[in-house]
């Protein structure tokens, strides 16, 4: 069974088999679960204290302060810059979980709606025959 009739005139509408539907649905559900875990983690007080406050807020200030002294060797300065990039990368990595989860939730809703419409259309055609 295809989610859309292959003979539809709508360009850009892809046919989706039941197996593909199940795989895509499982993928979206996995992303939604990761987003829930990331959101739960962000509510954990220890995580807030260590990662959100100490690592994402205090550590960049400390590193910038060291860099601004003008007393670091070129290697030490580069190490501080590398540490700042790492902090930014982790922040982005964690934020992406929630963003991807929100996108996946929308995709999951659209997928379910399209699948239900395809089943309804198929049932209607069968009843007419």
N, CA, C and O atoms as a GROMACS GRO file, in nm:
protein
  516
    1UNK      N    1   0.084  -0.119   0.000
    1UNK     CA    2   0.000   0.000   0.000
    1UNK      C    3   0.088   0.124   0.000
    1UNK      O    4   0.184   0.131   0.076
    2UNK      N    5   0.058   0.221  -0.083
    2UNK     CA    6   0.130   0.346  -0.088
    2UNK      C    7   0.051   0.454  -0.018
    2UNK      O    8  -0.072   0.457  -0.023
    3UNK      N    9   0.125   0.543   0.049
    3UNK     CA   10   0.059   0.652   0.121
    3UNK      C   11  -0.007   0.748   0.022
    3UNK      O   12  -0.109   0.809   0.054
    4UNK      N   13   0.050   0.761  -0.095
    4UNK     CA   14  -0.008   0.842  -0.200
    4UNK      C   15  -0.017   0.759  -0.327
    4UNK      O   16   0.069   0.674  -0.352
    5UNK      N   17  -0.118   0.782  -0.404
    5UNK     CA   18  -0.132   0.714  -0.531
    5UNK      C   19  -0.020   0.758  -0.623
    5UNK      O   20   0.004   0.878  -0.639
    6UNK      N   21   0.050   0.663  -0.683
    6UNK     CA   22   0.163   0.695  -0.771
    6UNK      C   23   0.122   0.778  -0.892
    6UNK      O   24   0.205   0.846  -0.952
    7UNK      N   25  -0.006   0.776  -0.928
    7UNK     CA   26  -0.052   0.847  -1.047
    7UNK      C   27  -0.100   0.988  -1.017
    7UNK      O   28  -0.156   1.054  -1.104
    8UNK      N   29  -0.080   1.034  -0.895
    8UNK     CA   30  -0.123   1.170  -0.859
    8UNK      C   31  -0.049   1.272  -0.943
    8UNK      O   32   0.068   1.252  -0.978
    9UNK      N   33  -0.116   1.382  -0.975
    9UNK     CA   34  -0.054   1.488  -1.054
    9UNK      C   35   0.034   1.579  -0.971
    9UNK      O   36   0.113   1.654  -1.027
   10UNK      N   37   0.024   1.575  -0.840
   10UNK     CA   38   0.101   1.662  -0.753
   10UNK      C   39   0.249   1.631  -0.766
   10UNK      O   40   0.292   1.519  -0.738
   11UNK      N   41   0.326   1.729  -0.809
   11UNK     CA   42   0.470   1.711  -0.817
   11UNK      C   43   0.529   1.724  -0.677
   11UNK      O   44   0.480   1.802  -0.596
   12UNK      N   45   0.633   1.648  -0.650
   12UNK     CA   46   0.699   1.656  -0.522
   12UNK      C   47   0.636   1.570  -0.414
   12UNK      O   48   0.686   1.566  -0.302
   13UNK      N   49   0.526   1.501  -0.445
   13UNK     CA   50   0.463   1.412  -0.350
   13UNK      C   51   0.520   1.272  -0.373
   13UNK      O   52   0.505   1.216  -0.482
   14UNK      N   53   0.583   1.217  -0.274
   14UNK     CA   54   0.648   1.088  -0.288
   14UNK      C   55   0.557   0.977  -0.238
   14UNK      O   56   0.483   0.994  -0.141
   15UNK      N   57   0.564   0.864  -0.307
   15UNK     CA   58   0.491   0.747  -0.261
   15UNK      C   59   0.569   0.686  -0.146
   15UNK      O   60   0.692   0.686  -0.146
   16UNK      N   61   0.497   0.634  -0.048
   16UNK     CA   62   0.560   0.579   0.071
   16UNK      C   63   0.496   0.444   0.101
   16UNK      O   64   0.376   0.435   0.122
   17UNK      N   65   0.577   0.339   0.102
   17UNK     CA   66   0.525   0.207   0.133
   17UNK      C   67   0.501   0.198   0.283
   17UNK      O   68   0.545   0.284   0.360
   18UNK      N   69   0.431   0.092   0.324
   18UNK     CA   70   0.405   0.072   0.466
   18UNK      C   71   0.536   0.055   0.542
   18UNK      O   72   0.552   0.109   0.652
   19UNK      N   73   0.630  -0.018   0.485
   19UNK     CA   74   0.760  -0.038   0.550
   19UNK      C   75   0.835   0.094   0.565
   19UNK      O   76   0.893   0.122   0.670
   20UNK      N   77   0.835   0.175   0.460
   20UNK     CA   78   0.901   0.306   0.467
   20UNK      C   79   0.833   0.396   0.570
   20UNK      O   80   0.899   0.468   0.644
   21UNK      N   81   0.701   0.389   0.573
   21UNK     CA   82   0.625   0.465   0.672
   21UNK      C   83   0.668   0.425   0.814
   21UNK      O   84   0.693   0.512   0.898
   22UNK      N   85   0.676   0.295   0.839
   22UNK     CA   86   0.714   0.246   0.972
   22UNK      C   87   0.855   0.290   1.007
   22UNK      O   88   0.881   0.331   1.121
   23UNK      N   89   0.948   0.281   0.912
   23UNK     CA   90   1.087   0.320   0.937
   23UNK      C   91   1.098   0.470   0.967
   23UNK      O   92   1.166   0.511   1.061
   24UNK      N   93   1.029   0.550   0.887
   24UNK     CA   94   1.036   0.695   0.907
   24UNK      C   95   0.969   0.734   1.038
   24UNK      O   96   1.018   0.821   1.110
   25UNK      N   97   0.858   0.669   1.069
   25UNK     CA   98   0.789   0.696   1.194
   25UNK      C   99   0.880   0.662   1.312
   25UNK      O  100   0.888   0.740   1.408
   26UNK      N  101   0.948   0.548   1.308
   26UNK     CA  102   1.038   0.508   1.416
   26UNK      C  103   1.154   0.607   1.429
   26UNK      O  104   1.197   0.639   1.540
   27UNK      N  105   1.204   0.655   1.318
   27UNK     CA  106   1.312   0.753   1.319
   27UNK      C  107   1.267   0.883   1.387
   27UNK      O  108   1.338   0.939   1.470
   28UNK      N  109   1.149   0.930   1.350
   28UNK     CA  110   1.094   1.052   1.410
   28UNK      C  111   1.070   1.033   1.560
   28UNK      O  112   1.100   1.120   1.640
   29UNK      N  113   1.015   0.918   1.595
   29UNK     CA  114   0.990   0.890   1.737
   29UNK      C  115   1.119   0.886   1.816
   29UNK      O  116   1.123   0.931   1.931
   30UNK      N  117   1.226   0.833   1.757
   30UNK     CA  118   1.356   0.831   1.823
   30UNK      C  119   1.408   0.971   1.849
   30UNK      O  120   1.461   0.999   1.957
   31UNK      N  121   1.393   1.060   1.752
   31UNK     CA  122   1.437   1.199   1.770
   31UNK      C  123   1.354   1.270   1.875
   31UNK      O  124   1.407   1.348   1.954
   32UNK      N  125   1.225   1.244   1.878
   32UNK     CA  126   1.137   1.304   1.979
   32UNK      C  127   1.179   1.258   2.118
   32UNK      O  128   1.182   1.337   2.212
   33UNK      N  129   1.212   1.130   2.132
   33UNK     CA  130   1.257   1.078   2.261
   33UNK      C  131   1.389   1.142   2.304
   33UNK      O  132   1.406   1.175   2.422
   34UNK      N  133   1.481   1.161   2.212
   34UNK     CA  134   1.607   1.228   2.244
   34UNK      C  135   1.582   1.371   2.291
   34UNK      O  136   1.645   1.418   2.386
   35UNK      N  137   1.490   1.438   2.226
   35UNK     CA  138   1.458   1.576   2.264
   35UNK      C  139   1.399   1.580   2.405
   35UNK      O  140   1.430   1.670   2.483
   36UNK      N  141   1.314   1.482   2.437
   36UNK     CA  142   1.257   1.476   2.572
   36UNK      C  143   1.367   1.454   2.675
   36UNK      O  144   1.364   1.514   2.783
   37UNK      N  145   1.463   1.368   2.643
   37UNK     CA  146   1.575   1.343   2.734
   37UNK      C  147   1.660   1.468   2.752
   37UNK      O  148   1.703   1.498   2.864
   38UNK      N  149   1.685   1.540   2.644
   38UNK     CA  150   1.763   1.664   2.653
   38UNK      C  151   1.690   1.768   2.737
   38UNK      O  152   1.752   1.838   2.817
   39UNK      N  153   1.559   1.777   2.718
   39UNK     CA  154   1.480   1.872   2.798
   39UNK      C  155   1.482   1.833   2.946
   39UNK      O  156   1.495   1.919   3.033
   40UNK      N  157   1.471   1.704   2.973
   40UNK     CA  158   1.475   1.656   3.111
   40UNK      C  159   1.612   1.684   3.172
   40UNK      O  160   1.622   1.726   3.287
   41UNK      N  161   1.717   1.660   3.096
   41UNK     CA  162   1.853   1.686   3.143
   41UNK      C  163   1.871   1.833   3.177
   41UNK      O  164   1.936   1.866   3.277
   42UNK      N  165   1.815   1.921   3.095
   42UNK     CA  166   1.831   2.065   3.120
   42UNK      C  167   1.758   2.111   3.246
   42UNK      O  168   1.784   2.221   3.295
   43UNK      N  169   1.668   2.027   3.299
   43UNK     CA  170   1.597   2.060   3.423
   43UNK      C  171   1.669   2.006   3.547
   43UNK      O  172   1.635   2.043   3.659
   44UNK      N  173   1.768   1.919   3.527
   44UNK     CA  174   1.843   1.860   3.637
   44UNK      C  175   1.933   1.965   3.701
   44UNK      O  176   2.013   2.029   3.631
   45UNK      N  177   1.921   1.985   3.830
   45UNK     CA  178   1.995   2.092   3.899
   45UNK      C  179   2.146   2.073   3.891
   45UNK      O  180   2.219   2.170   3.872
   46UNK      N  181   2.193   1.950   3.905
   46UNK     CA  182   2.338   1.925   3.896
   46UNK      C  183   2.389   1.960   3.756
   46UNK      O  184   2.497   2.019   3.742
   47UNK      N  185   2.312   1.924   3.655
   47UNK     CA  186   2.350   1.957   3.517
   47UNK      C  187   2.353   2.108   3.498
   47UNK      O  188   2.445   2.162   3.436
   48UNK      N  189   2.252   2.176   3.553
   48UNK     CA  190   2.250   2.322   3.544
   48UNK      C  191   2.372   2.383   3.610
   48UNK      O  192   2.436   2.473   3.554
   49UNK      N  193   2.405   2.334   3.730
   49UNK     CA  194   2.518   2.390   3.804
   49UNK      C  195   2.651   2.367   3.733
   49UNK      O  196   2.731   2.460   3.719
   50UNK      N  197   2.675   2.245   3.690
   50UNK     CA  198   2.804   2.210   3.632
   50UNK      C  199   2.816   2.252   3.486
   50UNK      O  200   2.912   2.319   3.448
   51UNK      N  201   2.721   2.215   3.405
   51UNK     CA  202   2.732   2.238   3.261
   51UNK      C  203   2.682   2.376   3.222
   51UNK      O  204   2.753   2.454   3.159
   52UNK      N  205   2.559   2.406   3.259
   52UNK     CA  206   2.498   2.532   3.214
   52UNK      C  207   2.566   2.654   3.276
   52UNK      O  208   2.592   2.752   3.207
   53UNK      N  209   2.595   2.647   3.405
   53UNK     CA  210   2.653   2.763   3.473
   53UNK      C  211   2.806   2.762   3.465
   53UNK      O  212   2.866   2.854   3.411
   54UNK      N  213   2.868   2.656   3.518
   54UNK     CA  214   3.015   2.655   3.525
   54UNK      C  215   3.079   2.645   3.386
   54UNK      O  216   3.173   2.719   3.357
   55UNK      N  217   3.028   2.555   3.302
   55UNK     CA  218   3.094   2.532   3.173
   55UNK      C  219   3.052   2.630   3.065
   55UNK      O  220   3.137   2.683   2.993
   56UNK      N  221   2.922   2.655   3.053
   56UNK     CA  222   2.874   2.743   2.946
   56UNK      C  223   2.882   2.891   2.980
   56UNK      O  224   2.885   2.974   2.889
   57UNK      N  225   2.887   2.927   3.106
   57UNK     CA  226   2.887   3.068   3.145
   57UNK      C  227   3.022   3.111   3.205
   57UNK      O  228   3.086   3.202   3.154
   58UNK      N  229   3.063   3.045   3.312
   58UNK     CA  230   3.184   3.088   3.383
   58UNK      C  231   3.313   3.057   3.307
   58UNK      O  232   3.404   3.139   3.302
   59UNK      N  233   3.321   2.938   3.247
   59UNK     CA  234   3.444   2.899   3.178
   59UNK      C  235   3.478   2.989   3.059
   59UNK      O  236   3.594   3.027   3.044
   60UNK      N  237   3.382   3.026   2.974
   60UNK     CA  238   3.416   3.120   2.866
   60UNK      C  239   3.466   3.255   2.918
   60UNK      O  240   3.556   3.316   2.860
   61UNK      N  241   3.408   3.301   3.028
   61UNK     CA  242   3.454   3.427   3.088
   61UNK      C  243   3.597   3.414   3.138
   61UNK      O  244   3.679   3.504   3.119
   62UNK      N  245   3.627   3.301   3.201
   62UNK     CA  246   3.763   3.277   3.251
   62UNK      C  247   3.862   3.271   3.136
   62UNK      O  248   3.969   3.332   3.141
   63UNK      N  249   3.827   3.198   3.032
   63UNK     CA  250   3.916   3.185   2.916
   63UNK      C  251   3.936   3.320   2.846
   63UNK      O  252   4.047   3.354   2.808
   64UNK      N  253   3.829   3.395   2.830
   64UNK     CA  254   3.840   3.526   2.766
   64UNK      C  255   3.927   3.619   2.850
   64UNK      O  256   4.006   3.697   2.796
   65UNK      N  257   3.912   3.609   2.982
   65UNK     CA  258   3.996   3.690   3.071
   65UNK      C  259   4.143   3.656   3.055
   65UNK      O  260   4.227   3.746   3.052
   66UNK      N  261   4.173   3.528   3.046
   66UNK     CA  262   4.312   3.486   3.024
   66UNK      C  263   4.364   3.539   2.891
   66UNK      O  264   4.476   3.588   2.882
   67UNK      N  265   4.282   3.528   2.789
   67UNK     CA  266   4.324   3.573   2.656
   67UNK      C  267   4.346   3.723   2.652
   67UNK      O  268   4.433   3.773   2.581
   68UNK      N  269   4.266   3.795   2.729
   68UNK     CA  270   4.274   3.941   2.729
   68UNK      C  271   4.394   3.995   2.807
   68UNK      O  272   4.428   4.113   2.794
   69UNK      N  273   4.457   3.911   2.887
   69UNK     CA  274   4.571   3.960   2.967
   69UNK      C  275   4.690   3.997   2.881
   69UNK      O  276   4.770   4.083   2.918
   70UNK      N  277   4.702   3.932   2.767
   70UNK     CA  278   4.817   3.958   2.682
   70UNK      C  279   4.942   3.887   2.730
   70UNK      O  280   5.050   3.907   2.673
   71UNK      N  281   4.932   3.805   2.831
   71UNK     CA  282   5.048   3.736   2.888
   71UNK      C  283   5.056   3.589   2.849
   71UNK      O  284   5.140   3.516   2.901
   72UNK      N  285   4.971   3.545   2.759
   72UNK     CA  286   4.973   3.406   2.718
   72UNK      C  287   5.066   3.387   2.598
   72UNK      O  288   5.079   3.475   2.513
   73UNK      N  289   5.128   3.271   2.593
   73UNK     CA  290   5.206   3.239   2.474
   73UNK      C  291   5.108   3.214   2.360
   73UNK      O  292   4.988   3.199   2.383
   74UNK      N  293   5.158   3.208   2.240
   74UNK     CA  294   5.071   3.184   2.124
   74UNK      C  295   5.001   3.049   2.140
   74UNK      O  296   4.883   3.037   2.109
   75UNK      N  297   5.073   2.948   2.186
   75UNK     CA  298   5.016   2.815   2.207
   75UNK      C  299   4.906   2.819   2.313
   75UNK      O  300   4.800   2.759   2.293
   76UNK      N  301   4.927   2.886   2.423
   76UNK     CA  302   4.826   2.897   2.529
   76UNK      C  303   4.703   2.971   2.478
   76UNK      O  304   4.590   2.933   2.508
   77UNK      N  305   4.725   3.075   2.400
   77UNK     CA  306   4.615   3.152   2.343
   77UNK      C  307   4.533   3.063   2.250
   77UNK      O  308   4.410   3.064   2.255
   78UNK      N  309   4.600   2.986   2.164
   78UNK     CA  310   4.531   2.894   2.072
   78UNK      C  311   4.454   2.787   2.149
   78UNK      O  312   4.344   2.748   2.109
   79UNK      N  313   4.512   2.739   2.259
   79UNK     CA  314   4.443   2.640   2.342
   79UNK      C  315   4.315   2.698   2.402
   79UNK      O  316   4.212   2.631   2.408
   80UNK      N  317   4.321   2.823   2.447
   80UNK     CA  318   4.202   2.889   2.501
   80UNK      C  319   4.095   2.904   2.392
   80UNK      O  320   3.977   2.881   2.417
   81UNK      N  321   4.138   2.943   2.273
   81UNK     CA  322   4.043   2.958   2.162
   81UNK      C  323   3.982   2.823   2.126
   81UNK      O  324   3.863   2.815   2.096
   82UNK      N  325   4.062   2.717   2.130
   82UNK     CA  326   4.012   2.583   2.102
   82UNK      C  327   3.910   2.541   2.208
   82UNK      O  328   3.806   2.482   2.176
   83UNK      N  329   3.939   2.572   2.334
   83UNK     CA  330   3.845   2.541   2.441
   83UNK      C  331   3.713   2.616   2.423
   83UNK      O  332   3.606   2.560   2.446
   84UNK      N  333   3.720   2.740   2.381
   84UNK     CA  334   3.598   2.818   2.356
   84UNK      C  335   3.516   2.756   2.242
   84UNK      O  336   3.394   2.750   2.251
   85UNK      N  337   3.584   2.712   2.137
   85UNK     CA  338   3.513   2.645   2.027
   85UNK      C  339   3.446   2.517   2.077
   85UNK      O  340   3.334   2.486   2.037
   86UNK      N  341   3.515   2.444   2.163
   86UNK     CA  342   3.459   2.320   2.217
   86UNK      C  343   3.333   2.347   2.300
   86UNK      O  344   3.235   2.274   2.291
   87UNK      N  345   3.338   2.451   2.379
   87UNK     CA  346   3.221   2.490   2.458
   87UNK      C  347   3.104   2.523   2.366
   87UNK      O  348   2.991   2.479   2.389
   88UNK      N  349   3.131   2.600   2.263
   88UNK     CA  350   3.026   2.635   2.166
   88UNK      C  351   2.972   2.512   2.094
   88UNK      O  352   2.852   2.502   2.069
   89UNK      N  353   3.060   2.417   2.062
   89UNK     CA  354   3.017   2.295   1.994
   89UNK      C  355   2.925   2.211   2.083
   89UNK      O  356   2.823   2.160   2.036
   90UNK      N  357   2.960   2.198   2.210
   90UNK     CA  358   2.874   2.121   2.300
   90UNK      C  359   2.740   2.190   2.319
   90UNK      O  360   2.636   2.125   2.320
   91UNK      N  361   2.742   2.321   2.333
   91UNK     CA  362   2.616   2.396   2.348
   91UNK      C  363   2.526   2.373   2.226
   91UNK      O  364   2.407   2.347   2.240
   92UNK      N  365   2.584   2.384   2.108
   92UNK     CA  366   2.509   2.364   1.984
   92UNK      C  367   2.458   2.221   1.975
   92UNK      O  368   2.343   2.198   1.936
   93UNK      N  369   2.542   2.125   2.010
   93UNK     CA  370   2.504   1.984   2.008
   93UNK      C  371   2.381   1.959   2.095
   93UNK      O  372   2.287   1.892   2.053
   94UNK      N  373   2.382   2.013   2.215
   94UNK     CA  374   2.269   1.993   2.306
   94UNK      C  375   2.144   2.067   2.258
   94UNK      O  376   2.033   2.014   2.268
   95UNK      N  377   2.160   2.188   2.206
   95UNK     CA  378   2.045   2.264   2.156
   95UNK      C  379   1.983   2.196   2.034
   95UNK      O  380   1.862   2.201   2.015
   96UNK      N  381   2.068   2.133   1.953
   96UNK     CA  382   2.018   2.066   1.833
   96UNK      C  383   1.924   1.950   1.867
   96UNK      O  384   1.831   1.922   1.791
   97UNK      N  385   1.947   1.882   1.981
   97UNK     CA  386   1.857   1.774   2.020
   97UNK      C  387   1.714   1.824   2.031
   97UNK      O  388   1.622   1.761   1.980
   98UNK      N  389   1.697   1.935   2.099
   98UNK     CA  390   1.562   1.988   2.119
   98UNK      C  391   1.504   2.037   1.986
   98UNK      O  392   1.387   2.011   1.957
   99UNK      N  393   1.585   2.106   1.907
   99UNK     CA  394   1.538   2.156   1.778
   99UNK      C  395   1.499   2.041   1.685
   99UNK      O  396   1.394   2.044   1.622
  100UNK      N  397   1.584   1.940   1.676
  100UNK     CA  398   1.553   1.824   1.592
  100UNK      C  399   1.428   1.753   1.641
  100UNK      O  400   1.347   1.705   1.561
  101UNK      N  401   1.412   1.746   1.772
  101UNK     CA  402   1.293   1.683   1.829
  101UNK      C  403   1.166   1.758   1.793
  101UNK      O  404   1.063   1.696   1.764
  102UNK      N  405   1.172   1.890   1.796
  102UNK     CA  406   1.055   1.970   1.757
  102UNK      C  407   1.021   1.949   1.611
  102UNK      O  408   0.904   1.937   1.575
  103UNK      N  409   1.122   1.945   1.527
  103UNK     CA  410   1.100   1.920   1.384
  103UNK      C  411   1.043   1.780   1.363
  103UNK      O  412   0.948   1.762   1.286
  104UNK      N  413   1.100   1.682   1.432
  104UNK     CA  414   1.053   1.544   1.420
  104UNK      C  415   0.909   1.530   1.467
  104UNK      O  416   0.832   1.453   1.409
  105UNK      N  417   0.871   1.603   1.572
  105UNK     CA  418   0.733   1.598   1.621
  105UNK      C  419   0.637   1.647   1.513
  105UNK      O  420   0.532   1.586   1.490
  106UNK      N  421   0.673   1.756   1.447
  106UNK     CA  422   0.591   1.807   1.337
  106UNK      C  423   0.584   1.709   1.221
  106UNK      O  424   0.478   1.688   1.163
  107UNK      N  425   0.698   1.648   1.188
  107UNK     CA  426   0.703   1.549   1.081
  107UNK      C  427   0.616   1.428   1.116
  107UNK      O  428   0.545   1.375   1.031
  108UNK      N  429   0.623   1.386   1.240
  108UNK     CA  430   0.545   1.272   1.286
  108UNK      C  431   0.395   1.300   1.273
  108UNK      O  432   0.319   1.214   1.228
  109UNK      N  433   0.354   1.419   1.311
  109UNK     CA  434   0.213   1.457   1.299
  109UNK      C  435   0.169   1.459   1.153
  109UNK      O  436   0.062   1.409   1.119
  110UNK      N  437   0.253   1.517   1.066
  110UNK     CA  438   0.221   1.522   0.922
  110UNK      C  439   0.218   1.382   0.862
  110UNK      O  440   0.131   1.351   0.780
  111UNK      N  441   0.311   1.297   0.903
  111UNK     CA  442   0.318   1.161   0.853
  111UNK      C  443   0.193   1.084   0.893
  111UNK      O  444   0.133   1.015   0.810
  112UNK      N  445   0.153   1.095   1.018
  112UNK     CA  446   0.033   1.026   1.066
  112UNK      C  447  -0.091   1.074   0.989
  112UNK      O  448  -0.175   0.993   0.951
  113UNK      N  449  -0.100   1.204   0.969
  113UNK     CA  450  -0.215   1.259   0.898
  113UNK      C  451  -0.219   1.207   0.753
  113UNK      O  452  -0.325   1.166   0.705
  114UNK      N  453  -0.106   1.209   0.685
  114UNK     CA  454  -0.101   1.162   0.547
  114UNK      C  455  -0.133   1.013   0.540
  114UNK      O  456  -0.204   0.968   0.450
  115UNK      N  457  -0.080   0.937   0.634
  115UNK     CA  458  -0.105   0.793   0.635
  115UNK      C  459  -0.253   0.764   0.658
  115UNK      O  460  -0.312   0.680   0.589
  116UNK      N  461  -0.313   0.834   0.754
  116UNK     CA  462  -0.456   0.814   0.781
  116UNK      C  463  -0.541   0.854   0.661
  116UNK      O  464  -0.641   0.788   0.632
  117UNK      N  465  -0.504   0.959   0.592
  117UNK     CA  466  -0.577   1.001   0.472
  117UNK      C  467  -0.564   0.896   0.362
  117UNK      O  468  -0.661   0.869   0.290
  118UNK      N  469  -0.445   0.838   0.348
  118UNK     CA  470  -0.425   0.735   0.246
  118UNK      C  471  -0.508   0.611   0.276
  118UNK      O  472  -0.565   0.551   0.186
  119UNK      N  473  -0.515   0.572   0.403
  119UNK     CA  474  -0.596   0.456   0.441
  119UNK      C  475  -0.743   0.484   0.417
  119UNK      O  476  -0.816   0.398   0.367
  120UNK      N  477  -0.787   0.604   0.453
  120UNK     CA  478  -0.927   0.642   0.431
  120UNK      C  479  -0.960   0.641   0.283
  120UNK      O  480  -1.066   0.592   0.244
  121UNK      N  481  -0.871   0.693   0.201
  121UNK     CA  482  -0.894   0.696   0.056
  121UNK      C  483  -0.899   0.554   0.000
  121UNK      O  484  -0.981   0.525  -0.086
  122UNK      N  485  -0.811   0.467   0.048
  122UNK     CA  486  -0.810   0.330   0.002
  122UNK      C  487  -0.938   0.257   0.041
  122UNK      O  488  -0.994   0.182  -0.039
  123UNK      N  489  -0.983   0.280   0.164
  123UNK     CA  490  -1.107   0.218   0.211
  123UNK      C  491  -1.227   0.266   0.131
  123UNK      O  492  -1.317   0.189   0.101
  124UNK      N  493  -1.228   0.394   0.097
  124UNK     CA  494  -1.336   0.452   0.018
  124UNK      C  495  -1.340   0.390  -0.120
  124UNK      O  496  -1.447   0.358  -0.171
  125UNK      N  497  -1.223   0.371  -0.182
  125UNK     CA  498  -1.216   0.309  -0.314
  125UNK      C  499  -1.264   0.165  -0.308
  125UNK      O  500  -1.335   0.119  -0.396
  126UNK      N  501  -1.224   0.092  -0.202
  126UNK     CA  502  -1.266  -0.047  -0.188
  126UNK      C  503  -1.418  -0.059  -0.169
  126UNK      O  504  -1.480  -0.152  -0.219
  127UNK      N  505  -1.476   0.037  -0.096
  127UNK     CA  506  -1.621   0.034  -0.074
  127UNK      C  507  -1.697   0.062  -0.202
  127UNK      O  508  -1.809   0.014  -0.220
  128UNK      N  509  -1.638   0.139  -0.292
  128UNK     CA  510  -1.704   0.172  -0.419
  128UNK      C  511  -1.700   0.054  -0.515
  128UNK      O  512  -1.783   0.044  -0.606
  129UNK      N  513  -1.605  -0.036  -0.496
  129UNK     CA  514  -1.590  -0.149  -0.588
  129UNK      C  515  -1.677  -0.260  -0.548
  129UNK      O  516  -1.678  -0.364  -0.614
   0.00000   0.00000   0.00000
